[in-house]
Every structure is written in C-alpha cells, then in structure tokens.
Amino acid sequence: MEIDIDDNFSDDISDDSSDDSSISRSPKSNTLTEKMIQEQAQKNLLARKRIDELQERKRLKELLDDSEDW
C-alpha cells in the first residue's frame, strides 16, 4: 500500500492555516517571536560551525595518525 505524503501534507497545511487566522497576535509578540527565532538560528549556526570544526579536527587527526605505520 502506497501513501501519497504530499497530498496529506497539503491537507494539513490548509487545516492549520484556518486555525491560525482565528488567533490574533499583537505586534509585540510577533517581534518577540521573530527575535527568539533569530537567536535560535544564530545558536544553530554556531553549533553547526563547532561541529564542522570538530569533524575537521578528527579527520586531520586520523590523517596524521601514523601508529599503524610502526
């Protein structure tokens, strides 16, 4: 049995969007939400950079490891 995920996803979006229109948000809460999203994006970027640095360090260590040569 094959499930068409795209059809289900588009149905979910249309259902959710009707719910969002009933919720009224103040401009202050939108600004706060945007700020929080921006802060999280910055944290994610820093974390990704750190992960990349650690992976590069591990790769270089493996390349320089000559213990198998002896």
C-alpha positions in Angstrom: 0.0 0.0 0.0 1.5 3.3 -1.0 0.7 6.6 0.8 1.0 9.9 -1.1 2.7 12.1 1.5 2.3 15.3 -0.5 -1.4 15.1 -0.6 -1.6 14.6 3.2 0.8 17.4 3.8 -1.1 19.9 1.7 -4.3 19.0 3.5 -2.7 19.5 6.9 -1.5 23.0 5.8 -4.9 24.1 4.7 -6.4 22.9 8.0 -3.7 24.6 10.1 -3.9 27.9 8.2 -7.6 28.3 9.0 -6.8 27.8 12.7 -4.0 30.4 12.6 -6.4 33.1 11.2 -8.5 32.9 14.3 -5.5 33.6 16.6 -4.7 37.3 16.9 -1.2 38.2 17.9 0.0 41.5 19.0 2.9 43.2 17.1 4.9 42.9 20.3 4.6 39.2 20.5 5.4 38.9 16.8 8.6 40.9 17.3 9.5 38.7 20.3 8.9 35.6 18.4 11.0 36.8 15.5 13.8 37.7 17.9 13.6 34.3 19.5 13.7 32.7 16.1 16.7 34.8 15.1 18.5 33.9 18.3 17.9 30.2 17.8 19.1 30.5 14.2 22.3 32.1 15.5 22.8 29.4 18.1 22.2 26.7 15.4 24.8 28.4 13.1 27.4 28.5 15.9 26.7 24.9 16.8 27.0 23.8 13.2 30.3 25.7 12.9 31.6 24.0 16.0 30.5 20.6 14.8 32.3 21.2 11.5 35.4 22.3 13.3 35.4 19.1 15.4 34.8 16.9 12.5 37.7 18.5 10.6 39.9 18.1 13.6 39.0 14.4 13.8 39.6 14.0 10.1 43.0 15.6 10.3 44.0 13.6 13.4 43.1 10.4 11.5 45.2 11.5 8.5 48.2 12.4 10.7 47.9 9.3 12.9 50.9 7.1 11.9 50.5 4.5 14.7 49.6 1.9 12.1 52.9 2.6 10.2 55.0 1.3 13.0 
